[in-house]
Amino acid sequence: MKESDLNIEEVIEMDLDLRVTRIYKFDGEGATKAICDISIADQFLVKGFRVVNGKKGLFVGVPRESGKDGKWYNSAFPLTASARQALNRAVLSAYEDS
């Protein structure tokens, strides 16, 4: 199989190695239940993922920063559905295990 025969989803599914390196749980009534850092293939660290309790249950919020206009903007996020699924699996599993 040539590299050109693969689509981006297949490449990410094969190469994506996510690991939660740190997780900190919050006590209390707020929607944010935890923050965590993710290592990608033990080569790249992304800080600031959040476990949030929404209307439909827990979900993973991506890192974000405040712009000069006062709005919040995502600073890191998955580009494909399979990357989003892998991120959700890794973070929510670590949250439940901690």
Kinemage of the C-alpha trace (Angstrom):
@kinemage 1
@onewidth
@group {chain A} dominant
@subgroup {mainchain}
@vectorlist {calphas} color= white
{ca met a 1} P 0.000 0.000 0.000
{ca lys a 2} L 1.385 3.365 -1.010
{ca glu a 3} L 1.103 6.363 1.314
{ca ser a 4} L -1.075 8.102 -1.285
{ca asp a 5} L -3.633 5.250 -1.006
{ca leu a 6} L -4.483 6.207 2.598
{ca asn a 7} L -6.912 8.895 3.595
{ca ile a 8} L -6.184 11.155 6.581
{ca glu a 9} L -8.651 9.282 8.859
{ca glu a 10} L -6.793 5.988 8.306
{ca val a 11} L -3.395 7.577 8.954
{ca ile a 12} L -4.562 9.178 12.197
{ca glu a 13} L -6.216 5.955 13.387
{ca met a 14} L -2.971 4.057 12.784
{ca asp a 15} L -0.580 6.623 14.273
{ca leu a 16} L -2.578 8.264 17.063
{ca asp a 17} L -1.136 7.306 20.430
{ca leu a 18} L -2.819 9.445 23.089
{ca arg a 19} L -2.006 9.211 26.775
{ca val a 20} L -3.285 11.305 29.661
{ca thr a 21} L -0.163 12.438 31.508
{ca arg a 22} L -1.888 14.440 34.247
{ca ile a 23} L -5.463 14.757 35.434
{ca tyr a 24} L -6.791 16.978 38.196
{ca lys a 25} L -10.371 16.517 39.389
{ca phe a 26} L -12.453 19.343 40.823
{ca asp a 27} L -14.874 19.011 43.726
{ca gly a 28} L -18.104 20.925 43.728
{ca glu a 29} L -21.122 21.746 41.654
{ca gly a 30} L -19.468 23.388 38.627
{ca ala a 31} L -19.726 21.979 35.115
{ca thr a 32} L -15.955 21.488 34.748
{ca lys a 33} L -15.108 18.225 36.499
{ca ala a 34} L -11.404 17.885 35.627
{ca ile a 35} L -8.538 19.257 33.566
{ca cys a 36} L -5.858 17.125 31.970
{ca asp a 37} L -2.798 17.100 29.747
{ca ile a 38} L -2.438 14.763 26.762
{ca ser a 39} L 0.744 13.284 25.330
{ca ile a 40} L 0.676 12.438 21.628
{ca ala a 41} L 2.983 9.528 20.783
{ca asp a 42} L 5.164 10.511 23.745
{ca gln a 43} L 6.490 13.324 21.537
{ca phe a 44} L 4.071 16.237 21.928
{ca leu a 45} L 2.215 17.535 24.998
{ca val a 46} L -1.041 19.492 24.850
{ca lys a 47} L -2.251 21.042 28.110
{ca gly a 48} L -5.683 22.201 29.132
{ca phe a 49} L -8.227 19.597 28.040
{ca arg a 50} L -11.342 19.661 30.240
{ca val a 51} L -13.876 17.059 31.334
{ca val a 52} L -17.203 18.887 31.357
{ca asn a 53} L -20.622 17.737 32.572
{ca gly a 54} L -23.062 18.947 29.909
{ca lys a 55} L -26.781 18.429 29.315
{ca lys a 56} L -26.090 15.078 27.612
{ca gly a 57} L -23.430 13.894 30.074
{ca leu a 58} L -19.655 14.106 30.202
{ca phe a 59} L -17.681 15.385 27.241
{ca val a 60} L -14.108 16.500 26.532
{ca gly a 61} L -13.544 20.236 26.069
{ca val a 62} L -10.483 21.306 24.135
{ca pro a 63} L -7.913 23.887 25.301
{ca arg a 64} L -8.944 27.466 24.643
{ca glu a 65} L -7.731 30.993 25.213
{ca ser a 66} L -9.361 34.368 25.556
{ca gly a 67} L -9.043 36.730 22.616
{ca lys a 68} L -8.636 40.479 22.796
{ca asp a 69} L -12.342 40.747 22.029
{ca gly a 70} L -13.228 38.830 25.213
{ca lys a 71} L -14.426 35.741 23.319
{ca trp a 72} L -12.951 32.268 23.895
{ca tyr a 73} L -11.197 30.491 21.014
{ca asn a 74} L -10.155 26.837 20.762
{ca ser a 75} L -6.378 26.550 20.597
{ca ala a 76} L -6.099 22.810 19.895
{ca phe a 77} L -8.701 20.422 18.559
{ca pro a 78} L -9.033 17.130 16.643
{ca leu a 79} L -9.346 17.441 12.879
{ca thr a 80} L -11.245 14.203 12.239
{ca ala a 81} L -14.045 12.185 13.799
{ca ser a 82} L -11.688 9.275 14.541
{ca ala a 83} L -9.252 11.615 16.311
{ca arg a 84} L -12.148 13.027 18.370
{ca gln a 85} L -13.230 9.489 19.318
{ca ala a 86} L -9.686 8.537 20.351
{ca leu a 87} L -9.402 11.715 22.434
{ca asn a 88} L -12.751 11.088 24.139
{ca arg a 89} L -11.834 7.459 24.900
{ca ala a 90} L -8.457 8.380 26.383
{ca val a 91} L -9.646 11.304 28.516
{ca leu a 92} L -12.926 9.851 29.781
{ca ser a 93} L -11.284 6.518 30.598
{ca ala a 94} L -8.554 8.287 32.598
{ca tyr a 95} L -11.210 10.397 34.353
{ca glu a 96} L -13.227 7.316 35.368
{ca asp a 97} L -10.096 5.449 36.501
{ca ser a 98} L -8.759 8.293 38.651
